[in-house]
Amino acid sequence: INIFGVPTPSIEQWVAVAGLHSQAVAKNEDAVNAIKQAGMLCKSDSFGDFLKAKYVPEIMPTNPESIADGLRKVLGIKSRTEFHENDDARIAFNRLKGEYDQWLVK
């Protein structure tokens, strides 16, 4: 309302719409997907087993919060929302997920 004012049907108000930078939108989608995938994986006992076997032997692989703590420790983050700003953490998560996928096949 501060920018365009209160809608008044008797007065025309022209506005413009600007396009977003497509790279920023794609980066945001990647972050959102990584956040969702990490959330789902932290509820998976097999992902907990993978983290325990490969990276964080002290976690409880059947406890989602312990798995999430282990994942944050491996990635060096405090919250999955850091995937929005931290490209390195998001890339590391994608690599870890790929490693987990290969571990499942074995």
Protein Blocks (a to p, Z undefined) as FASTA:
>chain_A
ZZnopadfkbccddddddddfklmmmmmmmmmmmmmmmmmmmpmklmmmmmmmmmmmbcf
kbmklmmmmmmmmnopabfklmmmmmmlmmmmmmmmmmmmmmmmZZ
